[in-house]
Each structure stands twice: as structure tokens, then as C-alpha cells.
């Protein structure tokens, strides 16, 4: 039960980090045409913060490899 709460806290922290990064980029340079950049940066920041907060365990990595296949290099992001 405590482990789940810690993981949820880490996921929430990653979401806050992502939101702050996207808001900072929008504040510095805002344009309606940069929406794809905001989405890409948000997803990248979110995945990297999940990785650095050690949210993924070995079972999660195996599941992601089954879903995405071996062609995508998940070792860089998840290890």
C-alpha cells in the first residue's frame, strides 16, 4: 500500500515537472503553430522524469517491450 502511494506521488511529481516545463516554453515563446513542439517537449520531459524518479520496474519494462516491440530502443529511456 505504501509503495503504491510513493509511485503515485512520483507520477504526480512527473506531471508537475512536465507542466512547468511546457509553461516555461510557452511563456518564453508562444505561438499557436508551436503546439506540436509543446506536446513533444511535454512527453519527453514526462518520460525522462519518470525514468529519473525510478517509477518503472522490470515488469513495466517487459510490458512496454511487448507493446512496442523490439524495434523501438527503450533501453535509452527506461534503463
NORBEL-V352254 format. One record per residue. N is the residue number from 1. PSI is psi in whole degrees, 0 to 359 (* if undefined). OMEGA is omega in degrees with one decimal (none if undefined). Layout:
N & PSI & OMEGA
N & PSI & OMEGA
This chain:
1 & 316 & 179.6
2 & 321 & -179.8
3 & 320 & 178.2
4 & 320 & 179.3
5 & 321 & 178.7
6 & 318 & 178.5
7 & 318 & 177.6
8 & 322 & 176.7
9 & 320 & 177.7
10 & 320 & 178.5
11 & 318 & 177.2
12 & 319 & 178.0
13 & 320 & 177.7
14 & 322 & 178.3
15 & 319 & 179.0
16 & 318 & 178.2
17 & 316 & 178.7
18 & 313 & -179.0
19 & 318 & 179.0
20 & 321 & 179.1
21 & 315 & -179.1
22 & 319 & 178.0
23 & 323 & 177.8
24 & 316 & 179.0
25 & 318 & 178.3
26 & 325 & -179.8
27 & 319 & -178.8
28 & 314 & -178.6
29 & 104 & -178.5
30 & 134 & 173.1
31 & 142 & 177.6
32 & 334 & -177.4
33 & 349 & -179.5
34 & 12 & 179.7
35 & 316 & 177.1
36 & 325 & 177.2
37 & 318 & 178.9
38 & 319 & 179.5
39 & 316 & -179.8
40 & 312 & -179.7
41 & 319 & 178.1
42 & 314 & 178.5
43 & 319 & 179.3
44 & 314 & 179.3
45 & 320 & 179.9
46 & 312 & -179.6
47 & 318 & 179.5
48 & 322 & 178.9
49 & 325 & 174.0
50 & 321 & -179.4
51 & 314 & -177.0
52 & 339 & 175.1
53 & 4 & 177.0
54 & 50 & 178.4
55 & 324 & -177.3
56 & 135 & 170.5
57 & 183 & -174.3
58 & 322 & 179.0
59 & 322 & 177.6
60 & 319 & 179.4
61 & 318 & 177.8
62 & 319 & 178.1
63 & 315 & -179.8
64 & 325 & 176.5
65 & 324 & 177.5
66 & 322 & -178.1
67 & 311 & -173.9
68 & 346 & -178.6
69 & 180 & -176.9
70 & 354 & -179.4
71 & 331 & 178.9
72 & 131 & -177.8
73 & 88 & 180.0
74 & 348 & -177.8
75 & 324 & -177.6
76 & 317 & -175.7
77 & 320 & -169.1
78 & 345 & -177.4
79 & * & none
